[in-house]
């Protein structure tokens, strides 16, 4: 079963990449943090876009378990700089003052 799941996962990842390549010109992402009933904490990243035919797509890219507390370093209200991969799009976003 484990091998079958791995094969199915890889097949679905390839299909998702193809779907994104074919239908997605621009996109946005959202993130969410939550706590499960088991007290485990998770972060999720979701990709959203409209196709040229105005079809709505929402795809979960990742869900990862994270350690709690996320506030242990006391950073709330202290972030004044963001480091990115230096892509032109990220530079424009940060220079625009949106974030």
C-alpha positions as CSV (number, residue, x, y, z in Angstrom):
1,X,0.0,0.0,0.0
2,X,2.8,2.4,0.9
3,X,4.4,2.0,-2.6
4,X,1.0,2.4,-4.3
5,X,0.4,5.7,-2.3
6,X,3.8,7.0,-3.3
7,X,3.2,6.3,-7.0
8,X,-0.3,7.9,-6.8
9,X,1.2,10.9,-5.1
10,X,3.8,11.4,-7.7
11,X,1.2,11.0,-10.5
12,X,-1.0,13.6,-8.8
13,X,1.9,16.0,-8.4
14,X,2.7,15.8,-12.1
15,X,-0.9,16.4,-13.0
16,X,-1.0,19.4,-10.7
17,X,2.1,20.9,-12.2
18,X,0.6,20.4,-15.7
19,X,-2.7,22.0,-14.6
20,X,-0.8,25.0,-13.2
21,X,1.4,25.3,-16.3
22,X,-1.7,25.2,-18.6
23,X,-4.2,27.3,-16.7
24,X,-2.3,29.7,-14.4
25,X,-0.9,33.0,-15.6
26,X,-0.9,34.8,-12.3
27,X,-1.6,33.6,-8.8
28,X,-1.8,34.4,-5.1
29,X,-1.1,32.4,-2.0
30,X,-2.7,32.2,1.4
31,X,-1.3,30.7,4.6
32,X,-3.0,29.6,7.8
33,X,-1.9,28.4,11.2
34,X,-4.1,26.1,13.3
35,X,-4.1,23.7,16.2
36,X,-5.6,20.3,15.9
37,X,-7.6,18.6,18.7
38,X,-4.5,16.6,19.5
39,X,-2.8,20.0,20.3
40,X,-0.4,19.6,17.3
41,X,0.1,22.8,15.3
42,X,0.1,23.1,11.5
43,X,0.7,25.6,8.8
44,X,-0.9,25.4,5.4
45,X,-0.1,27.1,2.1
46,X,-2.8,27.4,-0.6
47,X,-2.5,28.6,-4.2
48,X,-5.3,30.5,-5.9
49,X,-5.9,31.6,-9.5
50,X,-8.4,32.2,-12.2
51,X,-7.9,30.6,-15.6
52,X,-8.4,32.6,-18.8
53,X,-11.9,31.2,-18.9
54,X,-12.5,32.5,-15.4
55,X,-12.5,29.1,-13.8
56,X,-11.6,29.3,-10.1
57,X,-8.7,27.1,-8.8
58,X,-7.7,26.7,-5.2
59,X,-5.0,24.1,-4.5
60,X,-3.3,23.1,-1.2
61,X,0.4,23.2,-1.8
62,X,1.6,22.2,1.6
63,X,0.5,21.3,5.1
64,X,3.3,21.0,7.7
65,X,3.4,20.3,11.4
66,X,5.2,23.1,13.3
67,X,6.4,23.5,16.8
68,X,4.5,25.7,19.3
69,X,4.6,28.4,20.4
70,X,5.3,30.3,17.2
71,X,5.5,33.5,19.3
72,X,8.3,32.2,21.5
73,X,10.8,34.8,20.2
74,X,8.6,37.8,20.8
75,X,8.7,39.1,17.2
76,X,5.2,40.5,17.0
77,X,5.5,44.1,15.8
78,X,9.2,44.0,15.4
79,X,9.6,42.8,11.8
80,X,10.8,45.7,9.6
81,X,12.6,43.8,6.9
82,X,11.9,40.7,4.8
83,X,14.6,38.6,3.0
84,X,13.5,37.1,-0.3
85,X,15.1,35.3,-3.2
86,X,15.8,38.7,-4.9
87,X,13.2,38.1,-7.6
88,X,12.1,41.3,-9.4
89,X,8.5,40.5,-8.4
90,X,9.4,40.3,-4.7
91,X,11.4,43.5,-4.8
92,X,8.4,45.3,-6.4
93,X,6.1,44.0,-3.8
94,X,8.3,45.1,-0.9
95,X,9.0,48.5,-2.4
96,X,5.3,49.1,-3.0
97,X,4.7,49.3,0.7
98,X,2.0,46.6,0.6
99,X,3.8,44.5,3.1
